[in-house]
Amino acid sequence: MFNAQCSMMIKNLLQKEFLQIRRNSFMPKIIFIFPIMVMCVMPWVMNQEVKNIRVDVVDMDRTTQSQQLVHQIEASNYFIFNGQKATYQEAMKDIETSQADIILEIRDGQYLIAANAVNGTKGSIGSAYLSQIVTAHVMPTVSAIQSKANTLLLYNKGQNYKIFMIPALMGILMMMLCGFLPALNIVGEKENGTIEQMNVTPVSKWSFILAKLIPYWIIGLVVLTLCLVLSWLVYGITCQGPLWLVYLLAILLALFFSSFGLIVSNYSDTMQQAMLVMWFFVVCLMLLSGLFTPARSMPDWAYLTTYVNPMHYFVDAIRTVFVRGGTFQAIAHQVLALLCISTLMGVWAVQSYKKNS
Protein backbone atom coordinates (compact mmCIF):
# COMPACT_ATOMS: atom_id res chain seq x y z
CA MET A 1 0.00 0.00 0.00
CA PHE A 2 2.81 2.37 0.90
CA ASN A 3 4.71 1.62 -2.32
CA ALA A 4 1.61 2.15 -4.43
CA GLN A 5 0.93 5.48 -2.72
CA CYS A 6 4.56 6.57 -3.17
CA SER A 7 4.48 5.60 -6.85
CA MET A 8 1.28 7.60 -7.35
CA MET A 9 2.88 10.64 -5.67
CA ILE A 10 5.94 10.44 -7.92
CA LYS A 11 3.70 10.02 -10.98
CA ASN A 12 1.70 13.11 -10.09
CA LEU A 13 4.83 15.10 -9.32
CA LEU A 14 6.39 14.09 -12.64
CA GLN A 15 3.24 15.19 -14.44
CA LYS A 16 3.51 18.55 -12.69
CA GLU A 17 7.19 18.93 -13.71
CA PHE A 18 6.54 18.16 -17.36
CA LEU A 19 3.57 20.53 -17.40
CA GLN A 20 5.77 23.29 -16.00
CA ILE A 21 8.40 22.63 -18.66
CA ARG A 22 5.81 22.60 -21.46
CA ARG A 23 4.11 25.78 -20.26
CA ASN A 24 7.43 27.61 -20.15
CA SER A 25 7.70 29.13 -23.62
CA PHE A 26 11.49 29.41 -23.41
CA MET A 27 12.46 26.03 -21.94
CA PRO A 28 11.46 23.66 -24.80
CA LYS A 29 13.20 25.90 -27.32
CA ILE A 30 16.51 26.00 -25.45
CA ILE A 31 16.41 22.23 -24.87
CA PHE A 32 16.49 21.58 -28.62
CA ILE A 33 18.09 24.70 -30.12
CA PHE A 34 21.06 24.70 -27.72
CA PRO A 35 22.37 21.19 -28.63
CA ILE A 36 21.78 21.79 -32.33
CA MET A 37 23.83 24.99 -32.25
CA VAL A 38 26.60 23.40 -30.17
CA MET A 39 26.90 20.30 -32.39
CA CYS A 40 26.68 22.19 -35.68
CA VAL A 41 28.96 25.14 -34.83
CA MET A 42 31.40 24.28 -32.05
CA PRO A 43 33.25 21.36 -33.74
CA TRP A 44 34.30 23.75 -36.51
CA VAL A 45 35.68 26.44 -34.20
CA MET A 46 37.07 24.32 -31.32
CA ASN A 47 40.09 23.32 -33.34
CA GLN A 48 43.64 23.54 -32.00
CA GLU A 49 45.26 23.18 -35.41
CA VAL A 50 47.30 26.33 -36.08
CA LYS A 51 46.92 27.96 -39.52
CA ASN A 52 47.16 31.41 -41.11
CA ILE A 53 50.50 32.21 -39.45
CA ARG A 54 51.77 35.52 -40.84
CA VAL A 55 55.48 35.43 -41.68
CA ASP A 56 57.90 38.27 -42.36
CA VAL A 57 61.13 37.30 -44.14
CA VAL A 58 64.35 39.28 -43.82
CA ASP A 59 66.59 37.89 -46.57
CA MET A 60 70.03 39.49 -46.29
CA ASP A 61 71.72 36.89 -48.52
CA ARG A 62 69.56 37.30 -51.63
CA THR A 63 70.79 33.99 -53.05
CA THR A 64 68.96 31.51 -55.24
CA GLN A 65 68.75 29.07 -52.34
CA SER A 66 67.27 31.65 -49.95
CA GLN A 67 64.67 32.73 -52.52
CA GLN A 68 63.66 29.11 -53.05
CA LEU A 69 63.04 28.88 -49.32
CA VAL A 70 60.89 32.01 -49.46
CA HIS A 71 58.78 30.49 -52.26
CA GLN A 72 58.31 27.30 -50.22
CA ILE A 73 56.95 29.36 -47.34
CA GLU A 74 54.62 31.19 -49.72
CA ALA A 75 53.29 27.85 -51.02
CA SER A 76 52.61 26.43 -47.54
CA ASN A 77 48.98 26.09 -46.43
CA TYR A 78 49.91 27.00 -42.85
CA PHE A 79 51.53 30.38 -43.51
CA ILE A 80 50.48 33.73 -44.88
CA PHE A 81 53.49 35.37 -46.51
CA ASN A 82 53.56 38.92 -45.15
CA GLY A 83 56.32 40.11 -47.47
CA GLN A 84 60.08 40.61 -47.32
CA LYS A 85 61.46 43.33 -45.06
CA ALA A 86 64.70 45.21 -45.50
CA THR A 87 65.87 44.90 -41.89
CA TYR A 88 65.12 42.86 -38.79
CA GLN A 89 64.02 46.01 -36.93
CA GLU A 90 61.41 46.71 -39.62
CA ALA A 91 60.05 43.17 -39.28
CA MET A 92 60.01 43.51 -35.50
CA LYS A 93 57.69 46.50 -35.82
CA ASP A 94 55.17 44.19 -37.53
CA ILE A 95 55.46 41.80 -34.58
CA GLU A 96 54.90 44.61 -32.10
CA THR A 97 51.81 45.84 -33.96
CA SER A 98 50.46 42.25 -34.39
CA GLN A 99 50.77 42.44 -38.18
CA ALA A 100 53.09 39.42 -38.18
CA ASP A 101 53.49 36.31 -36.03
CA ILE A 102 56.94 35.03 -37.01
CA ILE A 103 60.13 36.49 -38.45
CA LEU A 104 62.57 34.45 -40.51
CA GLU A 105 65.95 36.16 -40.90
CA ILE A 106 68.47 34.74 -43.38
CA ARG A 107 71.99 36.09 -42.94
CA ASP A 108 75.32 34.54 -44.04
CA GLY A 109 73.73 31.12 -44.49
CA GLN A 110 72.29 31.22 -40.95
CA TYR A 111 68.57 31.06 -40.19
CA LEU A 112 66.95 32.87 -37.26
CA ILE A 113 63.31 32.25 -36.35
CA ALA A 114 61.69 34.74 -33.97
CA ALA A 115 58.06 34.19 -32.92
CA ASN A 116 55.51 36.33 -31.15
CA ALA A 117 54.82 34.24 -28.02
CA VAL A 118 51.94 36.31 -26.68
CA ASN A 119 49.84 33.45 -28.04
CA GLY A 120 52.08 30.66 -26.82
CA THR A 121 50.38 27.89 -28.79
CA LYS A 122 50.52 29.75 -32.07
CA GLY A 123 54.09 30.88 -31.49
CA SER A 124 55.49 27.45 -30.55
CA ILE A 125 53.61 25.41 -33.15
CA GLY A 126 54.21 28.02 -35.87
CA SER A 127 57.94 27.99 -35.10
CA ALA A 128 57.95 24.20 -35.30
CA TYR A 129 56.22 24.29 -38.71
CA LEU A 130 58.69 26.85 -40.05
CA SER A 131 61.66 24.93 -38.62
CA GLN A 132 60.54 21.83 -40.50
CA ILE A 133 60.43 23.76 -43.79
CA VAL A 134 63.87 25.28 -43.17
CA THR A 135 65.37 21.90 -42.19
CA ALA A 136 63.90 20.19 -45.25
CA HIS A 137 65.31 22.95 -47.45
CA VAL A 138 68.78 23.08 -45.91
CA MET A 139 69.25 19.33 -45.34
CA PRO A 140 67.31 17.47 -48.03
CA THR A 141 69.07 14.20 -47.13
CA VAL A 142 67.64 14.28 -43.61
CA SER A 143 64.24 15.20 -45.03
CA ALA A 144 64.37 12.21 -47.40
CA ILE A 145 65.15 9.88 -44.50
CA GLN A 146 62.28 11.30 -42.44
CA SER A 147 59.87 10.91 -45.35
CA LYS A 148 60.60 7.17 -45.43
CA ALA A 149 59.46 6.78 -41.82
CA ASN A 150 55.89 5.55 -41.67
CA THR A 151 53.45 6.54 -38.93
CA LEU A 152 50.79 4.01 -38.00
CA LEU A 153 47.66 5.68 -36.64
CA LEU A 154 45.56 3.21 -34.65
CA TYR A 155 42.65 5.57 -33.92
CA ASN A 156 41.26 8.62 -35.71
CA LYS A 157 43.40 7.81 -38.75
CA GLY A 158 42.37 10.98 -40.54
CA GLN A 159 43.48 13.03 -37.51
CA ASN A 160 40.09 14.74 -37.60
CA TYR A 161 39.88 17.05 -34.60
CA LYS A 162 36.06 16.91 -34.71
CA ILE A 163 36.17 13.23 -33.72
CA PHE A 164 38.15 14.26 -30.65
CA MET A 165 35.83 17.11 -29.65
CA ILE A 166 32.33 15.76 -30.40
CA PRO A 167 32.26 13.32 -27.43
CA ALA A 168 33.46 16.12 -25.13
CA LEU A 169 30.73 18.43 -26.43
CA MET A 170 28.16 15.80 -25.48
CA GLY A 171 29.51 15.95 -21.94
CA ILE A 172 29.29 19.76 -21.91
CA LEU A 173 25.65 19.62 -23.03
CA MET A 174 24.78 17.08 -20.33
CA MET A 175 26.56 19.26 -17.79
CA MET A 176 24.75 22.45 -18.80
CA LEU A 177 21.23 21.05 -19.23
CA CYS A 178 21.21 18.53 -16.37
CA GLY A 179 23.05 20.82 -13.98
CA PHE A 180 21.67 24.30 -14.47
CA LEU A 181 18.01 23.47 -15.18
CA PRO A 182 17.30 21.57 -11.93
CA ALA A 183 19.10 24.25 -9.92
CA LEU A 184 17.05 27.02 -11.48
CA ASN A 185 13.87 24.97 -11.10
CA ILE A 186 14.11 24.69 -7.31
CA VAL A 187 15.24 28.29 -6.80
CA GLY A 188 12.48 29.48 -9.11
CA GLU A 189 9.91 27.75 -6.94
CA LYS A 190 11.48 29.34 -3.88
CA GLU A 191 11.16 32.80 -5.40
CA ASN A 192 7.58 32.15 -6.52
CA GLY A 193 6.59 30.72 -3.14
CA THR A 194 5.27 27.43 -4.55
CA ILE A 195 7.94 25.43 -2.71
CA GLU A 196 6.21 26.25 0.59
CA GLN A 197 3.02 24.59 -0.61
CA MET A 198 5.02 21.45 -1.42
CA ASN A 199 6.69 21.46 1.98
CA VAL A 200 3.40 21.09 3.88
CA THR A 201 2.27 18.06 1.83
CA PRO A 202 2.97 14.45 2.92
CA VAL A 203 5.34 13.97 -0.02
CA SER A 204 8.62 12.48 1.19
CA LYS A 205 11.98 14.07 0.41
CA TRP A 206 13.01 11.11 -1.75
CA SER A 207 9.85 11.34 -3.84
CA PHE A 208 10.22 15.08 -4.26
CA ILE A 209 13.89 14.89 -5.30
CA LEU A 210 13.26 11.98 -7.71
CA ALA A 211 10.43 13.93 -9.33
CA LYS A 212 12.83 16.85 -9.80
CA LEU A 213 15.64 14.71 -11.23
CA ILE A 214 13.87 12.25 -13.55
CA PRO A 215 12.60 14.86 -16.07
CA TYR A 216 16.10 16.20 -16.60
CA TRP A 217 17.54 12.70 -16.93
CA ILE A 218 15.03 12.10 -19.72
CA ILE A 219 15.86 15.46 -21.31
CA GLY A 220 19.57 14.61 -21.10
CA LEU A 221 19.08 11.26 -22.88
CA VAL A 222 16.94 12.91 -25.57
CA VAL A 223 19.65 15.54 -26.11
CA LEU A 224 22.34 12.82 -26.24
CA THR A 225 20.35 10.96 -28.90
CA LEU A 226 19.99 14.19 -30.87
CA CYS A 227 23.76 14.74 -30.63
CA LEU A 228 24.50 11.23 -31.91
CA VAL A 229 22.13 11.72 -34.85
CA LEU A 230 23.65 15.13 -35.70
CA SER A 231 27.16 13.68 -35.45
CA TRP A 232 26.20 11.05 -38.02
CA LEU A 233 24.21 13.33 -40.35
CA VAL A 234 26.46 16.42 -40.31
CA TYR A 235 29.95 14.91 -39.92
CA GLY A 236 29.53 11.24 -40.79
CA ILE A 237 31.00 10.36 -37.37
CA THR A 238 29.57 7.40 -35.47
CA CYS A 239 30.42 5.68 -32.21
CA GLN A 240 33.07 2.98 -32.67
CA GLY A 241 32.15 1.11 -29.49
CA PRO A 242 28.92 -0.20 -27.92
CA LEU A 243 26.31 2.53 -27.96
CA TRP A 244 24.80 1.44 -24.65
CA LEU A 245 28.04 2.39 -22.91
CA VAL A 246 27.64 5.97 -24.12
CA TYR A 247 24.16 6.08 -22.61
CA LEU A 248 25.40 4.50 -19.38
CA LEU A 249 28.08 7.16 -19.02
CA ALA A 250 25.55 9.89 -19.84
CA ILE A 251 23.11 8.61 -17.20
CA LEU A 252 25.81 8.63 -14.52
CA LEU A 253 26.98 12.12 -15.50
CA ALA A 254 23.39 13.37 -15.57
CA LEU A 255 22.85 11.92 -12.09
CA PHE A 256 25.87 13.79 -10.77
CA PHE A 257 25.12 17.20 -12.27
CA SER A 258 21.38 17.09 -11.60
CA SER A 259 22.12 16.16 -7.97
CA PHE A 260 24.76 18.86 -7.78
CA GLY A 261 22.32 21.40 -9.21
CA LEU A 262 19.77 20.48 -6.55
CA ILE A 263 22.40 20.79 -3.82
CA VAL A 264 23.28 24.29 -5.01
CA SER A 265 19.60 25.23 -5.17
CA ASN A 266 18.97 23.87 -1.67
CA TYR A 267 21.60 26.26 -0.29
CA SER A 268 20.65 29.23 -2.52
CA ASP A 269 17.88 31.76 -2.04
CA THR A 270 17.88 33.48 -5.44
CA MET A 271 18.46 32.52 -9.06
CA GLN A 272 21.41 34.90 -9.29
CA GLN A 273 23.13 33.21 -6.38
CA ALA A 274 22.49 29.73 -7.79
CA MET A 275 23.74 30.72 -11.25
CA LEU A 276 27.00 32.20 -9.95
CA VAL A 277 27.75 29.19 -7.72
CA MET A 278 26.91 26.71 -10.49
CA TRP A 279 28.99 28.61 -13.03
CA PHE A 280 32.00 28.70 -10.72
CA PHE A 281 32.02 24.94 -10.14
CA VAL A 282 31.07 24.01 -13.71
CA VAL A 283 33.93 26.02 -15.21
CA CYS A 284 36.42 24.52 -12.75
CA LEU A 285 35.23 20.97 -13.40
CA MET A 286 35.35 21.50 -17.16
CA LEU A 287 38.78 23.14 -17.37
CA LEU A 288 40.38 20.64 -14.97
CA SER A 289 38.91 17.58 -16.70
CA GLY A 290 41.36 17.24 -19.58
CA LEU A 291 38.60 18.14 -22.01
CA PHE A 292 40.68 20.60 -24.03
CA THR A 293 44.24 19.71 -23.03
CA PRO A 294 45.77 16.46 -21.69
CA ALA A 295 45.27 16.12 -17.95
CA ARG A 296 48.85 14.88 -17.55
CA SER A 297 50.08 18.25 -18.79
CA MET A 298 48.72 19.95 -15.67
CA PRO A 299 50.88 20.54 -12.58
CA ASP A 300 50.89 17.71 -10.05
CA TRP A 301 48.72 19.62 -7.56
CA ALA A 302 46.13 20.33 -10.27
CA TYR A 303 46.21 16.75 -11.57
CA LEU A 304 45.19 15.52 -8.11
CA THR A 305 41.79 17.20 -8.62
CA THR A 306 41.00 14.79 -11.47
CA TYR A 307 40.57 11.98 -8.93
CA VAL A 308 37.36 13.62 -7.69
CA ASN A 309 36.32 15.25 -10.98
CA PRO A 310 33.45 13.31 -12.61
CA MET A 311 33.88 15.26 -15.84
CA HIS A 312 37.41 13.85 -16.16
CA TYR A 313 36.17 10.27 -15.83
CA PHE A 314 33.35 10.92 -18.31
CA VAL A 315 35.53 12.55 -20.98
CA ASP A 316 38.18 9.85 -20.67
CA ALA A 317 35.63 7.04 -20.86
CA ILE A 318 33.46 8.40 -23.67
CA ARG A 319 36.49 9.07 -25.86
CA THR A 320 37.64 5.52 -25.20
CA VAL A 321 34.28 4.17 -26.35
CA PHE A 322 33.47 6.70 -29.09
CA VAL A 323 36.90 6.99 -30.73
CA ARG A 324 38.77 3.79 -29.83
CA GLY A 325 35.79 1.43 -29.71
CA GLY A 326 36.55 0.39 -26.13
CA THR A 327 34.45 -2.19 -24.28
CA PHE A 328 33.11 -2.12 -20.73
CA GLN A 329 36.33 -3.66 -19.40
CA ALA A 330 38.29 -0.70 -20.83
CA ILE A 331 36.21 1.86 -18.90
CA ALA A 332 35.24 -0.14 -15.79
CA HIS A 333 37.39 2.10 -13.60
CA GLN A 334 35.73 5.28 -14.89
CA VAL A 335 32.23 3.80 -14.58
CA LEU A 336 32.86 2.76 -10.97
CA ALA A 337 34.24 6.20 -10.10
CA LEU A 338 31.27 7.96 -11.73
CA LEU A 339 28.83 5.66 -9.95
CA CYS A 340 30.37 6.32 -6.53
CA ILE A 341 30.59 10.10 -6.97
CA SER A 342 27.08 10.36 -8.46
CA THR A 343 25.53 8.23 -5.71
CA LEU A 344 27.21 10.35 -3.05
CA MET A 345 25.90 13.53 -4.63
CA GLY A 346 22.40 12.05 -4.95
CA VAL A 347 22.29 11.20 -1.24
CA TRP A 348 23.60 14.67 -0.41
CA ALA A 349 20.91 16.26 -2.58
CA VAL A 350 18.17 14.46 -0.62
CA GLN A 351 19.70 15.13 2.80
CA SER A 352 20.31 18.82 2.08
CA TYR A 353 16.68 19.44 1.13
CA LYS A 354 14.90 20.90 4.14
CA LYS A 355 11.24 19.96 4.18
CA ASN A 356 8.98 21.58 6.74
CA SER A 357 6.20 19.16 7.59
Beta strands, then each sheet from edge to edge (+ up, - down):
strand 1: 53-59
strand 2: 79-84
strand 3: 102-107
strand 4: 110-115
sheet 1: 2+ 1+ 3+ 4-
end
